Amino acid sequence: MKAAFVRCDPSPTTLMIERRVFLNSSTTHFPAAQMSGFRIPRERMVERLRDHYGIRDVRVLDAMREVPRHLFVPDALQSRAYGDHALPIDANQTISQPYIVARMTELLELNDRSRVLEIGAGSGYQTAILARVAAQVYAIERIGDLAREAQARIRRLNIHNATVKCFDGTLGWSAHAPYDGILVAAGGPEVPEPLKAQLKIGGKLVLPVGAVREAQRLVRVVRTEQGFEHEDHGACAFVPLIGRYGWPNEQ
């Protein structure tokens, strides 16, 4: 097992936070004290995902059952963590509705050998879910404080097959490409070309796309030997995807 480390590039545009400990995702065991609370609400959430929303991937349902969502939201909102809604987190960002997390993960069709890129790690919840169903997760979060907190949080939960980097996610992470799956948890005006380029043949990119910041369609892009196939999986609403190949930062 390699030792964990944190690397920070002093350049303000390339701040990087990384911890790399390469273990198979199936070896992750969450601390018992972290899992003891909210067991019933978590099980009800999984039942809703399966029976109401039609999530069928058993490995995705198991991941949603195992990851303690309440530890990824502010303390004041923990009692609402397993409800059928998104919740606010720090820096005016959100943690997605459980259904959206499960559906996007299911659409990637991952296995225990998959290498995944995540754009928009936020508090780290989607990162943790992906780490349960894939071999290795590379996550990008453009807000430095969120990236640091997400990395620390997943490490406290004994998740060792995920790495968080603070950078412009619309550029992807070419050092570890190509990817079996790419998940983007923020809505942009179009599919970023660098992300398409970093997909394997047969790989899948799942992201929200819309002509306005406030509303999108959930799109799956599948790379084939002939090019790219686009599928529409319904309406959704995400925070804006900020970056060179997304929306400009209006703050």
C-alpha positions as CSV (number, residue, x, y, z in Angstrom):
1,M,0.0,0.0,0.0
2,K,1.4,3.4,-0.9
3,A,1.5,6.1,1.6
4,A,-1.0,9.0,1.4
5,F,0.2,12.4,0.5
6,V,-1.0,15.9,-0.2
7,R,0.5,18.0,-3.0
8,C,-0.2,21.7,-3.4
9,D,1.0,23.6,-6.5
10,P,1.7,27.2,-5.4
11,S,0.3,28.5,-8.7
12,P,-3.1,30.0,-8.0
13,T,-4.6,28.4,-11.1
14,T,-3.3,24.9,-10.5
15,L,-3.9,24.3,-6.8
16,M,-3.8,20.6,-6.4
17,I,-4.9,18.5,-3.4
18,E,-4.2,14.8,-3.8
19,R,-4.2,11.7,-1.6
20,R,-3.4,8.5,-3.4
21,V,-3.8,5.1,-1.7
22,F,-4.6,2.5,-4.2
23,L,-6.9,-0.3,-2.8
24,N,-9.8,-2.1,-4.4
25,S,-13.1,-0.4,-3.5
26,S,-14.4,-3.6,-2.0
27,T,-11.9,-3.3,0.8
28,T,-13.5,-0.1,2.1
29,H,-15.0,-0.6,5.6
30,F,-16.8,2.5,7.1
31,P,-16.2,3.1,10.8
32,A,-19.0,1.6,12.9
33,A,-19.5,4.8,14.8
34,Q,-20.1,6.7,11.6
35,M,-22.6,4.2,10.4
36,S,-24.7,3.7,13.5
37,G,-27.0,6.7,13.0
38,F,-29.7,7.2,10.4
39,R,-29.8,3.5,9.4
40,I,-33.6,3.4,9.0
41,P,-33.8,6.6,6.9
42,R,-31.0,5.4,4.8
43,E,-32.8,2.1,4.2
44,R,-36.0,3.9,3.3
45,M,-34.0,6.0,0.8
46,V,-32.8,2.9,-0.9
47,E,-36.3,1.4,-1.0
48,R,-37.5,4.6,-2.6
49,L,-34.7,4.5,-5.2
50,R,-35.6,0.9,-6.1
51,D,-39.3,0.8,-5.9
52,H,-40.3,4.3,-6.9
53,Y,-37.5,5.5,-9.2
54,G,-36.6,2.1,-10.7
55,I,-32.9,2.0,-9.9
56,R,-31.9,-1.6,-10.7
57,D,-28.2,-1.8,-10.4
58,V,-27.6,-3.8,-7.2
59,R,-24.1,-2.4,-6.7
60,V,-25.4,1.2,-6.9
61,L,-28.2,0.4,-4.4
62,D,-25.7,-1.2,-2.1
63,A,-23.4,1.8,-2.3
64,M,-26.3,4.2,-1.5
65,R,-27.1,2.0,1.5
66,E,-23.5,1.8,2.7
67,V,-22.3,5.5,2.4
68,P,-23.5,7.7,5.3
69,R,-25.0,10.6,3.4
70,H,-25.6,12.6,6.6
71,L,-21.9,13.1,7.0
72,F,-21.7,15.0,3.7
73,V,-24.1,17.7,4.7
74,P,-23.9,20.5,7.3
75,D,-24.7,19.4,10.8
76,A,-27.9,21.4,10.9
77,L,-29.3,19.5,7.9
78,Q,-28.3,16.0,8.9
79,S,-31.9,15.1,9.8
80,R,-32.9,15.9,6.2
81,A,-30.0,14.1,4.6
82,Y,-32.0,11.1,3.3
83,G,-35.0,13.0,2.0
84,D,-35.9,13.1,-1.6
85,H,-34.3,16.4,-2.4
86,A,-31.0,18.2,-2.9
87,L,-29.5,20.1,0.0
88,P,-27.2,23.2,0.2
89,I,-23.6,22.8,1.3
90,D,-20.8,25.4,1.7
91,A,-19.8,27.9,-1.0
92,N,-23.3,28.1,-2.4
93,Q,-23.1,24.6,-3.8
94,T,-25.4,21.6,-3.3
95,I,-25.4,17.9,-2.7
96,S,-27.6,16.3,-5.3
97,Q,-30.9,14.5,-4.7
98,P,-30.3,10.8,-3.9
99,Y,-32.1,9.8,-7.1
100,I,-29.9,11.9,-9.3
101,V,-26.7,10.5,-7.6
102,A,-28.0,6.9,-8.1
103,R,-29.3,7.5,-11.6
104,M,-26.1,9.2,-12.9
105,T,-24.0,6.4,-11.3
106,E,-26.2,3.7,-12.8
107,L,-26.0,5.3,-16.3
108,L,-22.2,5.0,-16.2
109,E,-22.5,1.1,-16.0
110,L,-19.3,0.7,-14.0
111,N,-17.6,-2.4,-12.7
112,D,-14.9,-3.1,-10.2
113,R,-12.2,-2.5,-12.8
114,S,-13.5,0.9,-14.0
115,R,-11.5,4.1,-13.9
116,V,-13.8,7.1,-13.3
117,L,-13.4,10.9,-13.6
118,E,-15.8,13.0,-11.5
119,I,-16.3,16.8,-12.1
120,G,-17.8,18.8,-9.3
121,A,-16.9,16.7,-6.2
122,G,-18.7,19.2,-3.8
123,S,-18.8,17.7,-0.3
124,G,-17.5,14.3,-1.6
125,Y,-20.8,12.3,-1.5
126,Q,-20.9,11.3,-5.2
127,T,-17.1,10.6,-5.0
128,A,-17.8,8.1,-2.1
129,I,-20.6,6.4,-4.1
130,L,-18.4,6.1,-7.2
131,A,-15.6,4.7,-5.0
132,R,-17.9,1.9,-3.9
133,V,-18.6,0.7,-7.5
134,A,-15.4,1.5,-9.4
135,A,-11.7,0.6,-9.0
136,Q,-10.4,4.2,-9.0
137,V,-12.0,7.6,-8.9
138,Y,-10.3,10.9,-9.9
139,A,-12.4,13.8,-8.7
140,I,-12.1,17.5,-9.5
141,E,-13.6,20.4,-7.5
142,R,-12.9,24.0,-8.5
143,I,-13.4,25.4,-5.0
144,G,-10.3,24.8,-2.9
145,D,-12.0,24.6,0.5
146,L,-14.5,22.1,-0.7
147,A,-11.8,20.0,-2.3
148,R,-9.8,19.9,0.9
149,E,-12.9,19.1,3.0
150,A,-14.1,16.4,0.6
151,Q,-10.7,14.7,0.6
152,A,-10.5,14.8,4.4
153,R,-14.0,13.5,4.7
154,I,-13.6,10.5,2.5
155,R,-10.3,9.6,4.2
156,R,-12.1,9.6,7.6
157,L,-14.5,7.1,6.1
158,N,-11.6,4.8,5.0
159,I,-12.2,5.4,1.3
160,H,-8.8,4.9,-0.2
161,N,-9.4,4.6,-3.9
162,A,-10.3,8.2,-4.6
163,T,-8.2,11.3,-5.3
164,V,-9.4,14.9,-5.2
165,K,-7.9,17.7,-7.2
166,C,-8.7,21.4,-7.2
167,F,-8.8,22.7,-10.8
168,D,-11.0,23.6,-13.7
169,G,-13.0,20.4,-14.2
170,T,-14.1,21.3,-17.8
171,L,-10.5,20.5,-18.8
172,G,-10.7,17.0,-17.4
173,W,-7.7,15.2,-16.0
174,S,-5.7,14.0,-18.9
175,A,-2.9,12.4,-16.8
176,H,-5.2,9.5,-15.9
177,A,-7.2,9.2,-19.2
178,P,-8.7,7.4,-20.9
179,Y,-11.7,6.8,-18.5
180,D,-14.4,4.2,-18.5
181,G,-16.8,6.8,-17.1
182,I,-17.0,10.5,-16.6
183,L,-19.6,12.1,-14.3
184,V,-20.2,15.8,-14.3
185,A,-22.3,17.2,-11.3
186,A,-22.8,20.7,-12.7
187,G,-24.7,22.0,-15.8
188,G,-23.0,23.5,-18.8
189,P,-24.2,25.0,-22.1
190,E,-22.6,22.1,-24.1
191,V,-20.6,18.9,-23.6
192,P,-16.9,19.9,-23.0
193,E,-14.7,18.6,-25.8
194,P,-11.8,17.7,-23.4
195,L,-14.1,15.4,-21.5
196,K,-15.2,13.6,-24.7
197,A,-11.6,13.3,-25.7
198,Q,-10.7,11.6,-22.4
199,L,-13.3,8.8,-22.8
200,K,-12.3,5.2,-23.7
201,I,-13.9,3.6,-26.7
202,G,-17.1,2.3,-25.1
203,G,-16.8,4.8,-22.2
204,K,-19.7,6.8,-21.0
205,L,-20.0,10.5,-20.0
206,V,-23.0,11.5,-18.0
207,L,-23.7,15.2,-17.5
208,P,-26.5,17.9,-17.4
209,V,-26.5,20.2,-20.5
210,G,-28.7,23.2,-21.1
211,A,-28.9,26.5,-22.9
212,V,-29.6,28.4,-19.7
213,R,-28.0,28.1,-16.3
214,E,-31.1,27.2,-14.4
215,A,-32.3,24.1,-16.3
216,Q,-30.7,21.2,-18.1
217,R,-31.3,17.8,-19.7
218,L,-29.5,14.8,-18.3
219,V,-27.3,13.5,-21.2
220,R,-25.3,10.4,-21.7
221,V,-22.5,10.4,-24.3
222,V,-21.2,7.1,-25.4
223,R,-17.9,6.9,-27.3
224,T,-17.9,4.4,-30.1
225,E,-15.3,3.5,-32.8
226,Q,-17.4,5.7,-35.2
227,G,-17.7,8.7,-32.9
228,F,-20.1,9.8,-30.1
229,E,-23.7,8.8,-29.4
230,H,-25.9,11.2,-27.4
231,E,-28.9,10.0,-25.3
232,D,-31.4,12.2,-23.5
233,H,-32.4,11.0,-20.0
234,G,-34.8,13.7,-18.9
235,A,-35.0,17.1,-17.3
236,C,-32.8,18.1,-14.3
237,A,-31.4,21.2,-12.5
238,F,-27.9,21.6,-11.3
239,V,-25.6,24.4,-10.3
240,P,-23.7,25.9,-13.2
241,L,-20.6,24.3,-14.6
242,I,-17.9,27.0,-14.3
243,G,-14.8,26.8,-16.4
244,R,-13.2,27.3,-19.8
245,Y,-15.6,24.9,-21.5
246,G,-18.6,25.8,-19.3
247,W,-20.2,29.0,-18.0
248,P,-18.1,32.1,-17.1
249,N,-17.8,32.8,-13.4
250,E,-20.1,35.8,-12.8
251,Q,-19.1,36.4,-9.1
